[in-house]
Amino acid sequence: MAEARTLICWQCQKELELRKTDFTYLGHTFYADMPRCPQCGQVYIPEELVRSRIAEVEMQMEDK
Amino acid sequence: MAGEIQRLTRSVCPVCLRQVPAERVRIGRELHLRKACPDHGPFQAVIWRGHTDFEAWLGGAEAEPLADAPGCPGACGQRGLCADHRQGTCCVVLEVTGRCDLGCRFCFASATAARKDPPLAQVRDWLARLTVPGQTLVQLSGGEPTLRDDLPEVAAAAKAAGCRFVQLNSNGLRLAEDPGYVRELAQAGVSFVFMQFDGTRDAIHQALRGRPLLAAKRRAIENCAAANLGVTLVPTLVPGVNTDDIGALVRFAAELSPAVRGVHFQPVAHFGRIPGPPADAGRFTLDQLLAAVEDQTGGMVLAEHLRPSRCDHPLCGFHGDFLAARGGRLVPLSPRRTGREPCCGPATPAQNRAFVARRWQRPEPGGPCCGGEDLRDMDTFLARVRSHGFTVTAMAFQDAGTLDLERLRRCSLHVFDDGRLVPFCARYLTGWRP
């Protein structure tokens, strides 16, 4: 799985760490553990997360 | 009273049901539908009380002038939907019986104890003709469908014909008394239940249905829950009877989530069997309902969380999408309505079906559920919204007094009548005795 790989921040050359990260969508704020650079704070969003849980959040919250 | 004309449209004479020109007129804060029949004189009915801005609610939905269609709505009953109808089919109502075990004051279908059921072979044939495989949402209706012992076979036939969703419209009495029958229905393919449920007090059931029914309704909900069948409560709202119970109904339903999937309010329409032609005091408009939901839930559900129908005409209903949190608290999922939304747009019947099924059908048991408290946690939110989605919806049917062809032509709720698809309010349109 992609989450199990070691991810390095290209800019800071630091290993990303799983950190609680906030998302805001249609006025609601959610958090999930995401790989984040401990130095610059950039977050890496794995594609499979986008295609699964984030897509489902969108689907559940969007008006018909 | 004169009033300012908001729009010219067409309606019917409430007595002879011929098509007549009509106008929506603004009288103070209210909107009325006004018309006159050459033979039966003038008629006027309130359609909006002014609690919500009328034009903002319409959202520009009526930019086009109403096309002329001389046969409307009488031809619907003879030939079904015509080329002038502007919306496809979202849900198909199929009457599988004319019998009923209640004798309600108001009954759109004029059901009685005496009628005969169509044979199962006939119903199978209808299902084969009405179904678009993989798409159709069929509502098994009546009369009271559960008076048929073979209703599980009917549901199975609907699934076998390819219906995607099978909705059961029921008063719940047999569902309360016969848990084995409920299990059979669920196994046969019923997707969810629309259950007549007029109030949280027995006096309401007594007034509208002639009996105290609250305990039976609770048992019906329990039995459906045991069979994993979601139940949406459907109150008919009658001024002076239960319009003060709207907030209590929402709270009652939310506390019973996930067994109960929502409340679908139906302000009374005067067709089928009715006590008599209504005065305006006997009408409860959609904007009165919007205001009452907010007021009587203490703001737990705001009117701004309820959006005009997009699949049908905006004056025909609303929908609000929620998650039922612990303790019966409803968390809105959609952003607040601002009043500046674009026109109701091309919401398709397929989108509408997907929405209602997502909320009204319970997921298969055994999935991850709702353990956490913190709905900001994405996994907790997703588990909870899958299991505890909740809707507050309404449908404002039209009767001979309020029928507006502008609205009727955008109807997506169609009754299957021996090969014809007929808009619901045209199918049950009933003339009044003068």
Chai-1 contact restraints between the chains, C-beta under 6 A:
chainA,res_idxA,chainB,res_idxB,connection_type,confidence,min_distance_angstrom,max_distance_angstrom,comment,restraint_id
A,L26,B,P335,contact,1.0,0.0,6.0,A-B,restraint_1
A,G27,B,P335,contact,1.0,0.0,6.0,A-B,restraint_2
A,T29,B,R376,contact,1.0,0.0,6.0,A-B,restraint_3
A,F30,B,R376,contact,1.0,0.0,6.0,A-B,restraint_4
A,F30,B,M378,contact,1.0,0.0,6.0,A-B,restraint_5
A,Y31,B,R376,contact,1.0,0.0,6.0,A-B,restraint_6
A,A32,B,M378,contact,1.0,0.0,6.0,A-B,restraint_7
A,R53,B,M378,contact,1.0,0.0,6.0,A-B,restraint_8
A,E56,B,L382,contact,1.0,0.0,6.0,A-B,restraint_9
A,Q60,B,V385,contact,1.0,0.0,6.0,A-B,restraint_10
A,M61,B,L333,contact,1.0,0.0,6.0,A-B,restraint_11
A,D63,B,S334,contact,1.0,0.0,6.0,A-B,restraint_12
A,K64,B,Q351,contact,1.0,0.0,6.0,A-B,restraint_13
A,K64,B,N352,contact,1.0,0.0,6.0,A-B,restraint_14
A,K64,B,F355,contact,1.0,0.0,6.0,A-B,restraint_15
